[in-house]
Amino acid sequence: MPTGAIIDLYLLSEPLSVSAMISILMLIGIVVHLLQKHKKPAHQ
């Protein structure tokens, strides 16, 4: 499912800064998770 389209629809139907902040936080969480997965913390 195209997550971008869902976020766009959500922002269009509810143009509040709260929904924008939630989507941004979700994106940041995904990026951080991917970066941590990529980094392999066991390789200190």
C-alpha positions in Angstrom: 0.0 0.0 0.0 1.3 3.5 -0.9 1.9 5.0 2.5 2.6 8.4 1.0 -0.9 8.5 -0.6 -2.4 7.5 2.8 -0.5 10.3 4.5 -1.6 12.8 1.8 -5.2 11.8 2.2 -5.0 12.1 6.0 -3.4 15.5 5.8 -6.0 16.7 3.2 -8.9 15.4 5.2 -7.4 16.7 8.5 -5.1 19.7 7.8 -3.9 20.0 11.4 -0.4 20.4 12.6 -1.0 17.4 14.9 -1.5 15.0 12.1 1.5 16.4 10.3 3.6 16.0 13.4 2.4 12.4 13.9 3.3 11.4 10.3 6.7 13.1 10.6 7.4 11.3 13.9 6.4 8.0 12.3 8.8 8.7 9.4 11.6 9.6 11.8 11.0 6.4 13.8 11.2 4.3 10.6 14.4 6.0 9.5 16.0 5.5 12.9 15.0 1.9 13.0 16.4 1.3 9.5 19.7 3.1 10.5 20.0 1.1 13.7 19.4 -2.1 11.7 22.0 -1.1 9.1 24.6 -0.1 11.7 24.8 -3.5 13.5 25.5 -2.3 17.1 27.3 -5.6 17.9 30.2 -4.3 15.8 31.5 -1.9 18.4 
